[in-house]
């Protein structure tokens, strides 16, 4: 039989080992430990594992030692039920299962004369310790963040939700390399239509391999939109709260955050601080909403006043707010230049060693910025306005809304430069209409505002009474 046509184990131990070695390209970390076991006759056997991702001590104590002590057995099932000390053990017959299991740190047991094998979970993955999340930080509340191991993330979440209603569905995505993906939801709380749609979209993903959660996000978002419709969170408390609200969390092995659907526009203005302290329950969300508006329209309003409405500003303020004629660049180019400068600072801060971030910030903000103003390349007010715009943008960066702001900012800047306030007003109306047409897993993006649902306003613009919020059930409108 041609090796490439094999799909199930053969009874020949030698041929099985030869085939597996070929499939792993004779890699040196595929370890093969020969031994003998006894049923009616003494049979050759082998234990196979990938060195470096398995716990060899567990193999020695819980696999090899029991096998070597076997006096007699009559089936593979007898070895599993009577001898092996590993908790997660299953019988396998297909090479596909075996190749996938070995790649995931499992140990394979093969016995000559049997067309069945045994996979025992002995994985020993290196992992980052549980630390405070880098994004969505809170002054008060949980200091635990997710890490790259899916099992660790599920463990953390089960510690937050110690209930039998927390349900987990495990899937594998990828044709050549299969990546573990888990769908988590609360039975009795979850919206069943959203759950079914989530399952369907993930199962339909057709990729060779999956290394980034962005592939899952694209599948869940469906139709491409300017705004994000999948919320991302590094915080288990935020994820747990979303599950109790009837939403769904998706974990991808190797990714240190959860994907939450549906993600509505208002969710990007909720922060953990609001639920952990008394202050800010009435004003914080309005402040973030104002920051979002500020970050997308401020530059457009500034260029509009400079070009079309200088007479609206008192004369003694005009020389401060408006560009002097002796600066070298036109106002539109000025703004683009300063925006590029700030964006370069962000990129540099992310790519360079942490020890040099402060130095780069000082060079960019003080030397380059101040020099550009002194050299009359740009106006000082332009630098200030773009700086304020940048700070407003940072306040709503958590969850994924940051990317859409960059595009909207440029659109409103161009509208203000070409058409003034009328252009900004028309652009804002069109943006609201566009947002109202967006759906996140079939749920209107602007809910509960459009369509208006007064029952869901209890946790929209202000944080309501926590006891009432906890005891109330969330409902989501669906596209008809």
N, C-alpha and C positions, 0 to 999 in steps of 0.2 A: 504493500500500500504506500502511495506517495505521502510523504510527511505533511505536505501542505493540505492534504485532504482529510487528515485526521480530525475528528471532533470529540471523540470519547476515548477514555482510557482503554488500553489493551491489557491483556492478562500478563504480558511479558514485562517484568520490571525493567530489564535492560533497555527495551525499546522505548518505554515510557520516559526513562531518564534521558536517553539519547534525544528524544523529541523535545523535551523541556530545555535541555542544554542548547539545542539549536535555536529554539524560540527566543532564548535569552542571549543569543549570539555568543555563547560560551563565556559569558561574563564571569570574572574571577570571584565576585562576591556571592555567587550562587554556591552555597555550601551543601555537600551531600555526605551524610553520615550513614555508612552501611551498617547493618546489624542483621541478626537472625531472630525469628520468632518461631514458635512451635504450635501447630494445630495437630493434625494427624501425622504430619512430617515436619521436619525442620525446613523453614522457608526463608529465603533471602528477603530482606526488607531495606528500606532506606528512609531517612528523614532529610527533607530538603528545606532550606530556608535561605533568605537573603541576609547576608551578614551586614550589620550596621543599622538595620531597622527592626531587628528582632531582639528579644531579651533572651540571651543564650542561657542564663541561669534558669529561667522559667522552662526552657526547652529541656535542660538537663534534669531538673527536678520533677517536672510534670509530664514530660513526654518520654524521654529516653529511659529514665529509671523504671517507670511502670512497664514499658514495652519489654525491657530486658528481664523483668521478673515474671513475665507471662509463661505459664507452664503449658496451658492448652486453651485454645479458643476455636470457635466454629464459624464465626462470621465477623465481618467488619463492625456490625452493630454491637457485637459482644465486647469488642475492644473499646468502643465509645462509651458504653453503659457501665462497664465493670472496671476499666483499668485507667483511662486517661483522667488526669486531675485538672485539666483546663476547663474553665466554665463555658467558654464559647467554642463549641466543637460541632462540625457538621460533616456529613458524608457527601462526597462529590464524585461525579463520573465524567464531567466534560472538561476539556482542556481550557476552555474559556474561563470557567470558574476558577480553575487552578492557577492560571496565569494572573488573573486579577487578584486572587487571594495572596499569592506569593508577593506580588507588587505592593500589597497593602500591609506587609509585615507578618503574614500568617505562615505557619509551619505545615508542610505537607508530609503525610505518612503514606508510603506506598508499600504494598506487599506483593511479592511475586505470586502469580496464579489468581489474583483478584483484579477484576476490572473496575474496582471502586477504590477511592482513596479517602483520606481524612484530612481536613483542614482545621488546624487549631490556632486560635488567635493568640499570638505571642508578640504582638507589635510593641515596639518601644521607641516611640517617636520623640525627637527632641522638640521642646516647645518653650515659648517665651512665658515667663511668669505672668500671673494676672496683675495688671497695674491699673493706675488711674487713666481714664480715656483722655486722649489728646484733644479731641474736639468735644463739644457739648459739656464742657466742664461746669460744675456747679459749686457755689460757695458752701452749700449745705446739702447733705444727702449722701447717696452711695458714692464710693470712691473706686468701685470695681468696674473694669471695662472688659470687653470681649477680647480673646486672642485668636490666633490662627487655627486652633484645633477645634473642629466641629463638636467633638464629644465634650470638650471642656466648656464650650459655650452652652451646650444643652444642660450640662451639670450646673452651671451658674444660674441659668434660667429656672431650672427645677428647684433650686434653693430659694429663689424669689417666689415661685408659685408652687407651693407644696400641696398639690391637688391632683386627684385622679382625672380631673377634667382636662388637664393639659395633655393634648394629643400630639403625637409626632408621627409624620409619615416620611419615610426615608426613600429617596429616589437616587438614581445614578444617571448623570448626564455625560454624554461623550460616546462616540462610536469606537474609537481606537483606545483612548485612555478614559476610563470611567471615573468621574468625580462624584463624591457623595454630596447630596443636597438634601436638606431636611425642611419640611413644611411643618410649622408649629401653629396650633390654634387652640382655642378654648371651647370644648364641647358645651353647647348650651348658650354660648355667647356669640360664636362666629356666624357671620352671614353666609348661608349655604351657597348662594349663587356666586358670591365672590370666591368661595373655596373651590367650587367646581371649575370656575374659570381659571383660577390659579393653577390647579392641577393640570388642566388641559394645555395651557400655554407652556408650562415647564416640560411636560411630556413630549410636546411637539418640537422641542429644540433639537436640531440636527447639526451637530458640530463634531469634528474629529476629536477635540479635547476641550477642556474647560479649565482655564487658569484664572480668569477674572470674573467677578460677579457682574460686570457690565453686560455680559452676554445674557444673564438671567434678567437683568434690568430691562434690556432691550425687548426681551420676549414679553415681560409683564407690561411694559408700556404700550406695546402694540404699535399703533399709529404714532409716528414721530411728531413731537410737539416741542414748542419752545420752552415750555415749563416742565419741570420734573414731575412725574406721576408715581414714582417709587421713592419712599422715604428711607434714608439710611441712618443707622444709629449704632454707635459704639457702646451705648449704655444699656445694661440689662433692665434697669428700672423703667426706662422709656419703652423698651420692647415689651416688658410685662404689662405695663399700662395699656399699650396698644392692643394686646391680646384680650384684655378684659373689656376693651371697647368694641370687641367683635371683629378686629382686624387680624391679619395673618402675617406671620414673620417667616422669612426664608433664610436659612443659613447655608453657606457654601463652604466646604472644607478648604482651609487655606486662606480664608477671608476674615479679618477681625471685626466685622460688623454685620448687623442684620439688615435685611431688606424688608420693609413693611408696606403692605398694601391693604386697602386703598390709601393713597396719600393725597389728601385734599390741601388746598391752598392755605387754609387756616392752620394746619398742622405745623407749618414751617415757622410759625410765630409762637409756638408753645415751647417752653423751656422747663427743665426739671426744678429750677429754683422756685418757681411759682407754687409748686406742690409741697415744698419743704420748709417754707417760711411764710410769715404773715404778710410782710411788706410786698408791694408790687403786684398784688392780685388785680387791682383795678387799672393800673397805668402801664405796666410793662409791655403788654401786647400792643397797646396803642402806640407806644414808643417804637416798637419794632416795625409795626405797620408804617408809621411815619418815616422811619429810617429807610424802609424799602422804597417808598414813594420818593423820598429825598434822593436816594442813590440812583434812581432811573431818570428823574426829571430835572435835577438841579443844574446839570451842565446845559441842558436845553433852555432852561429859564434864563441862565446867566448869559448865554450867547444871544438870546432873544432881546434882553434888555440892552445889551451892548450895541446890537445892530439896529433895533427898531424903536426902542422906547426910552431913550436917554432923558427925554423931557419929563418922564414920570419920577425921576429921582431928583431931590433937591440939589441945587447947584454945588453947595459946599461938600456934598457926598460924591458928586459925579466924578471928580478927579481921582477919587479913591477906587470907586467901583468900576470905572471904565478904563479901557486900555489907552495908554498914551500913544500918540502917533509916532514917537521915536523908537518904539520897539520894532524889532526886525521882522517878526513873523505875523501873519494874519491871525485873527482871533481863533478861527477854526483849527488852523495848524498848531497854534499854541496849545490848545486844549488837548489835541491828539498827542502832541509831544510829551506833555506832562503825564497824561494817562499811560503812555508807553513807559515813561520813566518809573512810575509806581508799579506797573506790572512787571518790569524787569527786576525791581527790588524784591517783589514777592517770589519770582522764579529763582532769583539768586539765593534768597533766604532758605528755600526748600532744597536746593541742590548742593549747597556748599556745607562744609563742616560747621556744627553748631557753634564752635568756639570763635568763628569769624563772622557770625551773623551781625553782631553789634557793629563791628568795624564797617561792614558793607553798608549797613543802614545809615551810619554816620556819613560815610562817603557819598551815598546817594542822596540822602535828604538834605545834608548841610552843604557839602562841597559842590555837588552838581547843581542842586536846586538853587542855592544862594548865588553861585557863579552865573547861572543862566539869567537870574534877575538882575544882578549887577552889570552884566554884559548887555543888558537890554534885549536879550533874546526873547524873554517872555515877561509878562506883567506879573507883579507880585500878587495881585488879586486872583489871577488865574491859578497860580500855585496854591493859594489858600482854598479856593473853591474846589479844585480837584482833590485837595487833601481832605476836606470835609466830606466830599462825596465818597472818597475811599474809606474813611472811617465809618460812614453810614452803611456802606456795603458789608463791612466786616461783621457788623452786629447781627446780620441775618444770614451768615454764611453756613450755619449748621444745617445738615439734612439734605443739602443738594440744590438749594435755590440760587446759590452764588452764580452758577454758570449762566442762567437765564438773564440775570441782572446785567452782565457784561454786554450782551447783545442788545437788550432794551435801552441801555444807556446810550449806545451809539445811534440807535434808531431815533430816540428823542432828541439827541444832539443835532442830528441831521435835519429833523423836522423843525426844530427851533431856529436853526441857521437859515433854512430856506423859506419857511412860512410864518415864523413868529409864534405868537400865542395861539392863533387859530389853528396852526398846524399841530401844536402840542395838545390842544383840546380834542381835536379830531383823532389824533393818534391815541390818546388816552381812552376815548370812547371805543375805538376799534379794538384796543387791547382788552378791555372788559368784555366785549362781545366775543372775542376769540377765546378768552379764558372760560366763558360760560359754555362754549361748545366742546371743551375738553372733557374727557372722561378718564377716570382712573379705575380700571377694572369694572367699567360700566357705571360708576358712580360720578355724578356731576362734580367737576373740580371745585366749583364755588359754593357747593353745599356747606352749611345750611342757609346761605344767603340767597343763592339762585340754584334751585327753587327754594323759596323761603320756608323754613321749618322752625317755628318758634320753640318747639320742644327741645331742639338741639342747640339753641342759643345759650344754654346754661353754662357751656364751657367754650364759647366762641371768642368773643372780644374781651371778656373778663373771666377770671377763674372763679367759678361758683363755689358754693359751700361744699367742702370735700365729702362730708357724709352723704349729702344728696347725690353728688356725682358718683360716688362709689355704689350707691344703691339703685341708681337708674341705669337702664339699658339703652345703649345706642342703637339707632336704626339708620340705614343708609338708603337714600332713594336710588332707583335704578333707571337706566335709559329704557324707554318703552319702544 
